[in-house]
Amino acid sequence: MASNTLFSVLSMLLLLFFRPSSASHDYRDALRKSILFFEGQRSGRLPGDQRLRWRRDSALHDGATAGVDLSGGYYDAGDNIKFGFPMAFTTTMLSWSVIDFEKSMGAELGNALKAVRWGTDYLLKATAKIGSGVVFVQVGDPFSDHNCWERPEDMDTLRTVFKIDGSHPGSDVAGETAAALAAASIVFRSRDPSYSTKLLNRAVAVFQFADSHRGAYSNSLSRAVCPFYCDVNGYQDELLWAAAWLHKASRRRQYREYIVRNEVVLRAGDTINEFGWDNKHAGINVLISKEVLMGRANYFASFKQNADQFICSTLPGISHPQVQYSPGGLIFKAGGSNMQHVTSLSFLLLAYSNYLSHANKVVPCGETTATPALLKHLAKRQVDYILGDNPLGMSYMVGYGPRYPRRIHHRASSLPSLAVHPARIGCKAGSRYFFSPNPNPNVLVGAVVGGPTNNTDSFPDSRPFFQQSEPTTYINAPLVGLLAFFSGHY
């Protein structure tokens, strides 16, 4: 049995790593485009250096009904809602990308920093009343929004403001917001010390609120956030995740003690092969394990054990049933928008590979060994699949390569721009563009869509198939770090 397992592992690795590549990839170009995508997702008043010129100012009065300024931030996907939970995770992952891979970003570092700051500027607004125990977590009624197909510049749907407070807790979204602010404080520590200090201080206050008023925001705001960004996994992981980033950003003993004290209570060892906007477990273990591998934190040894188990669960051939591969070699998990799993898990593989390299360590996985080189190859194979090395021979990044999705599920991209069609396009008037077989008139450069429909590597380039054709900020954010590394090393 052992020899058969080893044979299957080696066979799958040969399939994944040594199949002929359709072409060499320009990772630098892909990196530039992956960051440019975030400019297409901007809400609020656009700056003078906005590069995607077909987008214009939108949602300038967000927050007015609640007496606060909540303009700015990102639309999470192809709709016009600002969901705080995925926006905060996006900001955290953009920050982690810069922290670990800024030396490989070259000329794109400045644009990456702008992408981070566009997120943190909004999160500071959303948490400005934390002293009163209030965090604003969403702008826009999703049912009203999803009933229309209109440009963000034309929006006339409800811009309802949703908040959490002591009586209506949301430890998940508040914890992720604290993590994002803490991670970004590291990014700006030497570049803008006063801004960095503001971010860290706010992160401390938001985390205290999240921990003191425990509960899932899905319970407090069920109608507004479910089924869109309902927290299925629970809020416990976000508390540990936030504490891990606060520890990394502040080096304060209280966060180390919090992590150690709450490791079991907050279930650090649960679902270790999941990572995304809803589930932080694999990310927690990888992030904390860096200190263990550097020989500085043996009290976190159990997190490294979890991280090692996560790594082994991703290896082809001996994978945990929840980490599978398509015939074409793509990481595949059940559910929609599969590319979010591909980019997030691949980011962790690459990050852990680098941590192992610096410590001169490997991960034993039964009959095989996960070396840093093997993990890098696996992550690179996923990135190459996204860029075109797949059975369809198409790039899943809009604007990259000769063949890419042309009919993405994205309102602003699919409707004519204001420059072309200055007159307002009403709620239902946009439907004909949604159902049109024509390519989107505005190219949302750098957008990575949800990807293949299932484990057969097939893809319908069609707007109604939103789980496959819709791009999201949290697909792209981890990809920024991956492309930075590969652009600097290949």
Salt bridges, closest charged atoms under 4 A:
ASP29 OD1 - ARG32 NH2 3.31
ASP29 OD2 - LYS33 NZ 2.98
GLU39 OE2 - ARG51 NE 2.89
ASP49 OD2 - LYS114 NZ 2.74
ASP57 OD2 - ARG45 NH1 3.38
ASP62 OD2 - LYS82 NZ 2.88
ASP62 OD2 - ARG159 NH2 2.93
ASP69 OD2 - LYS125 NZ 3.26
ASP79 OD2 - HIS146 NE2 3.03
GLU102 OE1 - ARG191 NH2 2.39
ASP121 OD1 - ARG117 NE 3.91
ASP141 OD1 - ARG223 NH1 3.21
ASP145 OD2 - HIS146 NE2 3.86
ASP145 OD2 - ARG411 NH2 3.71
GLU150 OE1 - ARG424 NH2 3.89
GLU153 OE2 - ARG55 NE 2.85
ASP154 OD2 - ARG151 NE 2.77
ASP156 OD2 - ARG424 NH2 2.06
ASP165 OD1 - HIS168 ND1 2.94
GLU176 OE1 - LYS280 NZ 3.04
ASP192 OD2 - ARG117 NH1 3.13
ASP211 OD1 - ARG214 NH2 2.69
GLU238 OE2 - LYS280 NZ 2.50
GLU257 OE2 - ARG253 NE 2.69
ASP270 OD2 - ARG267 NE 2.56
GLU274 OE2 - LYS333 NZ 3.45
GLU291 OE2 - HIS247 ND1 3.19
GLU291 OE1 - ARG251 NH2 3.16
ASP308 OD2 - LYS304 NZ 2.74
ASP384 OD2 - LYS380 NZ 2.95
ASP389 OD1 - HIS25 NE2 3.27
ASP461 OD2 - ARG407 NH1 3.16
